[in-house]
Amino acid sequence: MVGADGLHSAVRRLAFGPEERYAHHLGSYLSVFSAENFLDLDDWQMWLRDGDTGFGIMPVRGNTGLRIAFGFESAPLARDGAALRQLVVDKLAAMRWEGARLSEAALKAPTARPPSRGRAPAWPS
C-alpha cells in the first residue's frame, strides 16, 4: 500500500522518484470542495457539462452538506493557490445553471484549489 498526501507529495516522491517522471498534464483540472446543501438535494446527485467545464454534486453528512467536484479543460497553469481559487470561482460564475451560488460556495470553501491531474508508472512490485 502506498500513501500519498497529494500530487506534489513527499511520500509519492519516495515511492516513485522525481515528479517529472510521472506527473504529466492531461489537459484538465479538478477542484473538489464542500458546501452547505443550498440545493436541497436529498439522496441524489447532479451532473452537468457546460462547454469545457462540468461538475458532479452529491449530498453528504445526512443530506446537510454538498460535495462538489468541478472540472475544466485548460493548458497547464502556474501553481498559485490564490489565482487558481479565483479561476475556479470565475469559471463557476460563468456556468449557466446555479453559477452564482456555486461560485459563492467555492469562494467560502476552506479549500478549493484544483490539483493538476497526473499519472504514475506501474505500481512497484
ABEGO torsion letter per residue (X at the ends): XBBBAEABBAAAAAAAEBAAAABBBAGBBBBBBBBBBAAGBBGBBBBBBBEABBBBBBBBGGGABBBBBBBBBBBBBBBBAAAAAAAAAAAAAABABGAAAAAAAAAABABBBBBBBBBBBBBBX
